[in-house]
Amino acid sequence: QVQLVESGGGLVQPGGSLRLSCAASGLAFGWYDMRWYRQAPGKERELVAGISSTGDSTNYADSVLGRFTISRDNALKTVVLQMHSLKPEDTAVYYCNAHSRVLDYWGQGTQVIVSS
């Protein structure tokens, strides 16, 4: 059974930082590109950051470029989203996604609230 379990969300003040983690089990982690998506209330889910299966390629949404960093550890089967300089518009539920050409798996999400 495939599981993606996110952690690290919470309430943070504008300008603050959070570190989201996603722990994977039940899948060949090193075969999957890993992505973080987010969905704010009343908005569509959007891709925030992605990292290739080997970790040698990353991509970011323009809105988070320079503030967020995605990384992975294939031995530990984890992917991390380090978030700095958080803004109220970063408030959303953040989802971990494991992506291959034939399969996609999702975590349950972790809530991030950026507010003073």
Buried (B, 14 or more C-beta within 10 A) or exposed (E): EEEBBBEBBEEBEEEBEBEBBBBBEEBEBEEBBBBBBBBBEEEEBEEBBBBEBEBEEBBBBEEBEEBBBBBBEBEEBBBBBBBBEBBEEBBBBBBBBBBEEEEEBBBEBBEBBBEE
